[in-house]
Amino acid sequence: MLGCLCYGGGDWLMMYGDPAYRGALPWLTEGVAAMPQWRFVLAMALAFPGIVFYGIALFAVQNCITDERQRKVYHYLNAFGLTPWIALHLFYIMILTLFAWLSRNGFAGDATAICEGLYAPLAWLVPVSEGLMLPVFVYWFWLQITGKTAFPRRMAFTNVLIIYGVLKGASLLMPVSAFRLGFTNGLMSESMIVWFGFMLLVPGL
């Protein structure tokens, strides 16, 4: 949960602001353009303790898997899945901080084009990172629904991906605002903290 607060706090810091935007990327907003650099620095700094706390928690979850072989599969999927978290965080922060700097230092007219040009050839990083991050949670759902963990089978439906889907649906009902931007950008961390909360509520674990 501390990891969620670190990552989620960083996600809100780097996006909470005026949602108006120009160009093709809706996250290059007027709010980002006006942000002081310390917000991006702090958002990046929070990712380091955040990934450590996430790692501690997610590796501890493997102790609830009843079969040794399946515990090892989860272990390695988790190791591969944690790898892109900080890389993806850095990728977005570098573009956002460049956009903000250009916007406030006499290059506002070119800021959108430059940052879109930087993003375009590296956009493949996003689906590749997500492709590495998601399998461990899909596997965890399968382990729970088939009764291969110490949790009741019904706990499979508290899976972080299901929680993410519910929160994503809720975000689509929100009016366009600074709050919606921060909430949407922090969806994964918000989903994780709810997921960890559900696990803490199970007696005897």
N, C-alpha and C positions, 0 to 999 in steps of 0.2 A: 504493500500500500504506500510505503514511502517512495518507492520507485514510481508509482502512478502519480503521486503529488509532484515529484521532480519533473518527470516527462510532461505531465499534463500542465503543470505550471509554465514550463517552457513553451508548450504549444499555445497557451493563451497569451503569453507575453509577446510572441512573434506575430500574432494575427489580430488581437483585439483592437479594433479601431474602426474608422469610417469605412463602410463596405463598398463605397463607390469605386469603380475601376474603369480603365480604358484598355482596349486590346483584347487578346484572346485568353489570357490567364486571369481568372477571377480572384486569385489570391495576391495579385500585384495591385493592391488597393491604395486609395488615397490615405487611409489610415497607416499603412505600412510606409508610404512615402514620407509621412511626417514623424515617424518614430525615431526617438533618440537611439544611438548605437548601443547604449548600455543594455537595452532590452534584448537585443540579439546576443550580446556577449553573455548575459545572465542565462538566457534560454539555452545556449550551447553549453555553458558551464554546468547547468543542472542535469544535462544528459549523462554526465560521467558518473555521479553517484546514482542517478536513476537506473542506468544499465547494470550497475553492481547490485542494487537492491532487487531489480527484476530477476537477475541471474540467481541470486540466493533463493528467492521464492519459487521460481519455476523449476529449479533443480530439486528443491525440497519436495515438490509435488510428486516426483517420481517414487518417493517412498510409499506412496499410497497405491502403487501398482502391485498387484499380487504375484505376477509371473516375472521371473528374473529376465528372461529373454525379451519380453515386451518392455520391461523397465529399461533395458539397454537401448532398444529402438527409440523409445521416448527420449532418452538421454541424448542420443546423437541428433535426433530431429530438433531438439531444443537448442543444442549447441549451434547447429546450422542456422536455426531461426533467429537466435539472438544476434548473429553477426551483422545483419543489415540494419538493425534498429538505429544505431548511432550514425551509420553512413547515410541513411536516408534523412535523418535529422540534420546532419551537417549539409547535405546537398541543398535542402530547402533554405536553411539559414544563410548560406553563402549567397544565394540568389536574392533573398529578401534584403540582406544587409547591403548588398551592392545597389539594389533598387532604391533603398532609402538614401544611401550616400549620394548617388547620382541625382536624385530628386532634390536634394537640399544643397547641392554644390554647383549649380549652374547648368546641369545637364538634364533637367526635368523633361525636356522635349524628346530626348533620345532614350530616357531610362527604360521605358516599356519595350522599345524595339531591341535594345541591347540585352535586356534580361530574358526576353522571349527567345532571342538568338542564342543565348547561353543555354537555356533550358532545352530547346528543341533537339539538339544532337545527343543529349544525355537523358532524354525522357524515358528511354528504355530501362534506366535504373529503377524506376518506380515499380513497374510490373515484375521485374526480376526480384527485387527486394521483397515484395509482397508474396511472390511465389516461394521464397525461402522462409518467410515468417509464418505462413498459414498452416503448412502441413502438421506441425506439432499440435495445433489446436483441433484440427480435424481428427488426428489420431487419438487425442485425448477423448474426444466425443465418442469415437468407436469403442475405446476401452471402457468408458463408463456405461454406454448403452448395452454392452455385452456382458457387464458384470465383472470386469477384470480389474476393478479398483476397490478400495475400501469404502467408497461412497455408494449410497443407494443408486440404482440405475436411473431413477428419475432425475438425479442431479446432472445427467447428461444435458438436460434442457436448460441448465444454467451456464452452458458453454459460452465462453467469451465472444465467439462469433455470432451466436444467437442474440446475446445482449447487444452487441454492436449493431446488428440488424434492426433491433427494436429502437435503439437510440438514434440510429440514422433516420428511421422513419419519423421519429419525433422531431428531429431537426428540420425535416422537410416541411413540417407544419408551422415552423416558427417564421415570423416576419424577418425579412432581410435586415440585419442589424449587426452591431459590433458583438453582441452576445452570441448570436448565431454563428458568426465567424469563429469566435473562440471555442464555442461548444463543438462545432464541427471539426475544427482542427485538432481538438483534444479527444476525439471520440474513442480512439483505441485505449488511451489511458483511463478514460472514464468507464469504459467497458471492463477493463481489467480490475479496477478497484471494486466494482460491483461484484465481479466474479470471485475475487478473493474474499469479499464480504460474505457471499453465499457459503463458501467453503468453511469459513470460521464459524458459521452458525450450526454446522453439523456436529452434534454431541459426540464426544469420545475421540475426536480427531485433532 
